Amino acid sequence: MPVLTNPLNSRLQVKYSVGTDENGNSIIRTKTFSNIKASASNQDLMDVAQQLFSVQKHQVTSIIRVDENELINA
């Protein structure tokens, strides 16, 4: 039986480095922005994340989009 998907919300996660620990390992923090519309384009999310984090001193290490989908039996 085929399964359909219904896009729900997305989350945008931005990981950034806040320095190093006593062993020289990077300390990574994550900022999550919830309730992003599923219809938002990847380019728009990338642009927003880059603009938001361009005004802070920490270096962004990755930008992640997490999509939620409802699975429906067809």
C-alpha positions in Angstrom: 0.0 0.0 0.0 1.5 3.4 -1.0 2.3 5.9 1.7 1.8 9.6 1.2 3.5 12.4 3.1 2.0 15.6 4.5 4.7 18.2 5.1 4.4 19.8 8.6 6.8 22.3 10.1 10.5 22.5 9.8 13.3 23.5 12.2 16.4 25.4 11.4 19.5 24.5 13.5 22.6 26.6 13.4 25.7 25.1 15.0 28.5 27.4 15.9 31.9 27.3 17.7 32.3 29.2 20.9 35.9 28.4 21.5 38.0 25.4 22.6 38.2 23.4 25.8 41.3 22.6 27.8 42.2 19.7 25.4 41.9 21.9 22.3 38.6 20.5 21.1 36.0 22.8 19.7 33.1 23.7 21.9 30.0 23.6 19.6 26.6 25.2 20.5 23.3 24.8 18.6 20.6 27.4 18.2 17.3 26.1 17.0 14.6 28.1 15.3 11.2 26.2 15.4 8.0 26.5 13.5 9.6 27.2 10.1 7.0 26.8 7.3 7.6 23.6 5.4 7.2 25.6 2.2 10.2 27.8 3.0 13.0 27.3 0.4 16.4 26.0 1.4 18.0 29.1 -0.1 15.8 31.4 2.1 16.7 29.5 5.2 20.4 29.7 4.4 20.2 33.4 3.7 18.3 34.0 7.0 20.8 32.0 9.0 23.8 33.7 7.4 22.3 37.2 8.1 21.4 36.4 11.7 24.8 35.0 12.5 26.8 37.6 10.6 26.3 40.1 13.5 27.8 37.8 16.1 31.4 36.9 16.9 31.1 33.1 16.8 31.9 31.1 13.6 29.0 29.0 12.2 30.1 25.4 11.6 26.9 24.1 10.0 23.3 25.0 9.1 20.8 22.2 9.3 17.2 21.9 8.1 15.0 19.4 9.9 11.7 18.6 8.2 8.7 16.9 9.8 6.3 14.9 7.7 3.1 13.1 8.5 2.9 9.6 6.9 -0.5 8.7 5.6 -1.7 5.4 4.2 -3.2 5.9 0.7 
